[in-house]
Structure formats: structure tokens, C-alpha cells
Amino acid sequence: MSDKYSLCESRSYFGCLDGELDSPLFGETEFLAKGCDETYARRCAEYFEGITADNLEEYPVLNALFKALGEYVIDFLDERGDEFELGGFEYDEDSPVIDLINALTPVALTFEKFSLLSDEECPVAFSVKFSFDPVADEYMEIALHGDVAVYAGEFRGVSPWNDKLLKKKWNYARNI
């Protein structure tokens, strides 16, 4: 765990923990941990801090989520790309995932424990809302629960943990 890692009771959300971690992919990133204790929040933070550009392939589901998010970006750019000044950003099906990751900034990282398992036994689960740097006010999201890709696509402002979301045609993770 990094030296910059911190964790405390949330001032904004009852029964939650606020924290900050140092992600090799995204730099210092604040997070909210819901429905869990410090043990689970710390495990999720350590998981997130362990992901680097060099070892992303060691996280196959997460890598697949970023590829699915890349599909969303390709569709978004095909549909609306001419509306924006992209500053030289280009992305297509042959682009490396890291090109997309470098164009994303985490806005909200949420760890959330599910099931009746203990905090030690429950798999890592998180959702990340990203701003898309080339397009102001364009937000995207990915969500992962253990080894299950839950969501990749446009940020819609609804819980990524809603079971109905898994089947929506705008969920680019539905086929992972």
C-alpha cells in the first residue's frame, strides 16, 4: 500500500469510508467505500493500486472492461466526434487500451461490498466514473465485481449494480 493511502469515516455519506490511494494508472485518486469496514476498503484499495500499465494483462476482466469501454468510445466518436475538438485524440479497434486509459481521469471511485460474506471473503468490487479528457463533460463508467464485468459505457447516473443494467444494449460489458 502506498504511503499516500488514507482512510476515514465519510463526512458526506453515513456508514461509509472516504479514502485516497495512489494509482499507478491514474495518480492520486479519492474513493468512497460503501457497506464495508476498513479491512475490505483496504483490500480494494490495494487491488486498485496494484494495477499498472505494464501488468494490466494480469487482470483479464478489468482489461476486458477497458476494451469494452474502448468500443463505447469508438461508437461515441463515430456518432458525435465531429461535434468536438478532440485535440488530436484518435482511437479505433486497433489502438492499445492504454491510449484510452491515458485519456481518462477518475471522478468517482466507489468500493462496495455485496453479499453476506465477511469483508475478508467478499470479492473486490468497484465502479469508476471517468471524465473523458478530450471531451469536456463526457463521462464514462466501468464496474467490476470479483471476476465479473458488470458495466462499461456512458455514465448514466444509475447504480451500476442494478441487475437490469447487465442486459441493456448500451452496456458494453454485457458480452464479456
N, C-alpha and C positions, 0 to 999 in steps of 0.2 A: 504494500500500500504506500502511496506517495506521502511525502512529508506535508503536502498541502491538504491532505484529506481532513475533512471536519464533519461533525455530525451533532445536531442538537434538536430539541423539540421545536416543531414548526410554530412560528408566531402567527401564521396565516391560516393554517388548517389544523383543527383539533384532532388529536390522536395520530399525527403524522410527524415525521422527522425531516428536517431540512439538512442538506449536506452539500459539500463541494468536493470534487475529485479532480485529478489531473489526468486527462485522457491523452494518450499519445496521438490519437487521431484528431482531437478537437480542442486540446488545451484545457484550461480550467473550465469546468462545467458544473453548474449547480444542479442539484437533484432534489426530488421530493420522494420520500419513502412512505407508502400507504399500507395500513393494515399489518404492520410488522414491527418487530423490535430491532434493536441495534445490530444483533447478530445477522439477521437477514439483509438489512440495509448494507452492512459492511461487506457481506459476501457478494451482493450485486455490484457494489462499487468496485470491488477488487476484480470482478469479472470484466466490467466495462473498462477499467484501467489496463487490463491485460491485452486488449485488442490494439494491434498496431497495423500499419500499412503492410509490414513485412509478414505478419502472421495471420492475416485475415482469412486465408485459405484454411487455417486450422479451426475456424468457426463456420462450418459449411452452411448452417441455416442462416446465420447472420449475413454471410456472404451472398447467399441466395436472396435474402431480403433486399440488400443493396442493389443486386442485379434487377430485381423486380421493380424497385424504385427507379432504376435507370430506364426501364420500359415505360414507366409513367412519364418520366422526363422527356423521353423521345416522343411520346404521344402528345404531351403538352406543347413541346416545341413545334411539332408538325401542325398542331391545331392553332396555336396562338403565338408562336415565336416571332412572327413578323410585327407583332404589336409592341415589342420591347427592344431596347438597345441592350444586347447581351454582352457587350464588351469583349468580343472575341471568343466567348464560350461556345464550344461545339461539343455535341455528344451524340453518338449513334451506337448501334448494336455491337460495333467492333471496338468501342472505346473501353479502356480499362476502368473498372469500378472506382479506382482511386481518383480518377478525374472527376467523377461525380461527388465523391466524398469531400474532395478539396473545395467544392462549390457549395457545401452545406455548413451551416452554423447551428448547433443545438440551441433551441429556445427554451425547451422544457424537456427534462429527463425525469421520468417517473418510474420508480420501482414499486411493484405491487405484488404482495403475496396472495396466492389463491389456495384454496382447498383447506382441508382440515389437518394437513400435515404440519409438523412442527416447523419452526423457522429454519432449523438445520436441515430438514429433509425436503422442503419445498424447493422446486427448481427455480432458477433465476428467471425473473420476468420483468420486462421493462418496455416502455414506449418512449420514443423520442420524437418530439416535434422539431423540425428543422426549418430555418429560413433558407431559401434558395438564393444565394448571394447575387447571381446575375439578374434576378428579377425582384425588385422591391415588393414586399407584401405578398409574396408567393410562399406558402407554407406546405410542407410535406411531412409525412409521419411514417415511422415503422414501429411495429410491435412484435415482441418475441416472448414466448412462454416456454422455457426449457428448450426442447428441441423442436418446437412447433412455431412455424412462421404464422403469425396472426394477421398482420396487416402491413401493407406497403401502398402508398399512394398519396393523394391530396389530403391535407389536413382538413377534416370536416367538422371538428368541434364536438364530436360524439366519442363516447368511450370506445377505445379500440378493443375492449374486452367483451363487447356485445356479440353474442353468438350469431346474430343475424348478419353482422358485418362480414363474417367469413365467406358468405356466399354472394355478396354483392359484386356485380360486374366491374365496379370501379375499385375493387380491392385487388391490386396487382399481385398479392401474395396468395390468392385463392388456389393457384395451381402448383404451389411449392410442396 
